[in-house]
Amino acid sequence: MMKMRTMIWLPGREHMLMRDPGNLCKRMNLAFFAQLITRHSTMHNIVDVFVPSLLHQLLLEFRKAAGETDFKPSRMAVVAKHAEAFIREFFDQNPLSQIGLVIIKDGVAHCLTEIGGSPEAHIKALMSKLECSGDASLQNALELVHEYLNQIPSYGHREALLLYSALSTCDPGDIMETIKKCKNSKIRCS
């Protein structure tokens, strides 16, 4: 199989000759790569034409990034540890509050834990489901969050905190309608 060669001009960096475009994610800062491929204004900085299959290959490589182990803990494990610390601190500061956990996997949102006040139950459920696969659907997650938080009385505080590592979202419908629905229900999404 013949490997493609691509010349890319990166702002503020030297020209790079990539013999294997699949390793582009590993050679570049991932945040910079995300900015490069998602912002239309930077697409004119690419010297050679990006073949659609090449761009698709790069996106597939980037999707695998959350589960990769650059150094000893994987990125997913690092995020889970910070989520665990957040849950513990949240319940220390707000002992009467409740949390529910939702995960997005293979384009479907799943309720990991019901809304409750036990930090240990949430942490145990979170640590048992440290896996990532498929596309993420932000709209499906917001629909599920809306379904759960809409049951809370109007005097309660409704908030969704999203930990999202995907570059894009694969939604079944118009996500703006879902956002409007959450806004009308006074659900704060961060």
Summary of the structure (lengths in Angstrom):
residues: 190
radius of gyration: 19.9
end to end distance: 45.5
largest distance: 63.3
contacts: 462
relative contact order: 0.10
helix: 47%
strand: 14%
